[in-house]
Structures are given as structure tokens and as C-alpha cells.
Amino acid sequence: MGSNPPQQPPGYTPQPPYGQPPYGQQPYGQNPYGQPYQRPKMNTLALVGFILSFFISFVGLILCIIGLNQINGSNGMQTGKGLAIAGIIIGALGTIFIPLRILNAMGS
């Protein structure tokens, strides 16, 4: 009476061993080079809006608001939040005070 090893069902593949893979092999399902690092980029609308807020206050204000919304929705992939906030403040002050200065100059 000879002993026969148990037969595997057709199409069966053995399970890989547990634990760490042998030296020199990558773990299953992982990129061998890792995720590439992407450097966050400056939001163009925030930069242009900040500059324009000194000259054309209302346009700079609008551009900075749009830029700030884009930065907040970018999950850290865009920078320039400080420029956008500063542009909003400068643009709002310019939008309020420039017409008052014009009216004051006309009344004098």
C-alpha cells in the first residue's frame, strides 16, 4: 500500500508564504519606487489678485476670493493662501476707501 499525496483541485495556485518577502523582492502590490513627490504650486489667481488689489481694487478682490476658494479645494496642492487673504483685505479696503476719497475731493 503506497501513500499517494493529496491531489490539488484543477486551477489551484498555492498561497504565497506569510511574513516579509525575501531580500531583494518588493512586497506584493507596492510600487518599487514609491509615490513621486509633487511640489505644491502657487495659485496664479491669488498672486495676480494680490498685485491688482493695489491698482484696481475691485478686480483684485474678486480674483483673490476665487483664488482662495481654489486653494482651499486643492488638498494642499496649491499655495498662496496668505497672498489671497492679504489681497482680499487690501482689495476690500481699496474698494471702500477710494470712492470715499474721490467724493471727498469733489466736495472740497
C-alpha positions in Angstrom: 0.0 0.0 0.0 1.7 3.1 -1.2 0.8 6.5 0.1 -0.3 9.0 -2.5 0.0 12.7 -1.8 -3.4 14.6 -1.8 -4.2 15.9 -5.2 -4.9 19.7 -5.7 -8.1 20.8 -7.5 -7.5 22.0 -11.1 -6.7 25.7 -11.4 -5.4 25.9 -7.8 -2.5 28.1 -7.1 -0.7 27.8 -3.8 -0.9 30.7 -1.3 2.2 32.9 -1.0 4.2 32.5 2.3 3.4 34.8 5.2 5.8 37.3 6.6 8.3 39.6 4.9 9.3 38.8 1.3 12.8 37.6 0.8 15.6 40.1 0.4 15.5 41.9 -3.0 11.9 41.4 -3.7 9.2 44.0 -3.5 6.1 43.3 -1.3 3.0 42.5 -3.3 1.1 45.4 -4.8 3.6 48.1 -4.0 5.3 50.4 -6.4 9.1 49.8 -6.2 9.9 53.5 -6.5 7.2 54.9 -4.1 5.0 57.8 -4.8 6.6 60.7 -6.7 6.7 63.9 -4.7 4.7 66.7 -6.3 5.7 70.1 -5.0 2.7 72.4 -4.3 2.3 75.2 -6.9 1.5 78.9 -6.3 -2.1 79.8 -7.2 -1.9 82.2 -10.1 -5.2 84.0 -9.3 -4.1 84.7 -5.8 -0.8 86.2 -7.0 -2.4 88.3 -9.8 -5.2 89.3 -7.5 -2.8 90.5 -4.8 -0.9 92.6 -7.3 -4.1 94.1 -8.8 -5.6 94.9 -5.4 -3.2 97.8 -5.2 -4.2 99.3 -8.6 -7.7 98.0 -9.4 -9.1 97.1 -6.0 -12.4 95.6 -7.1 -10.8 93.2 -9.7 -8.1 92.2 -7.2 -10.7 91.5 -4.6 -12.7 89.2 -6.9 -9.6 87.4 -8.2 -8.3 86.8 -4.6 -11.7 85.4 -3.5 -11.7 82.9 -6.4 -8.0 82.0 -5.8 -8.7 81.4 -2.1 -11.6 79.1 -3.0 -9.3 77.2 -5.4 -6.6 76.9 -2.7 -9.0 75.6 -0.1 -10.3 72.9 -2.5 -6.8 71.8 -3.7 -6.0 69.5 -0.8 -2.6 71.1 -0.2 -1.5 71.0 -3.9 -1.7 74.9 -4.2 0.0 77.6 -2.1 -0.7 81.3 -1.8 -3.4 81.4 0.9 -1.6 84.3 2.7 -1.4 86.3 -0.6 -5.1 85.6 -1.3 -6.2 86.7 2.2 -4.0 89.8 2.1 -5.3 90.6 -1.4 -8.9 90.3 -0.1 -8.2 92.7 2.7 -6.3 95.3 0.6 -8.9 95.0 -2.2 -11.8 95.4 0.2 -10.2 98.5 1.8 -9.4 99.9 -1.6 -13.0 99.3 -2.8 -14.4 101.1 0.2 -11.9 104.0 0.6 -11.1 105.0 -2.9 -14.7 106.1 -3.8 -14.8 108.0 -0.4 -11.6 109.8 -1.3 -12.9 110.7 -4.7 -16.2 112.0 -3.2 -14.2 114.0 -0.6 -12.0 115.5 -3.3 -15.1 116.6 -5.3 -16.8 118.1 -2.3 -13.8 120.3 -1.4 
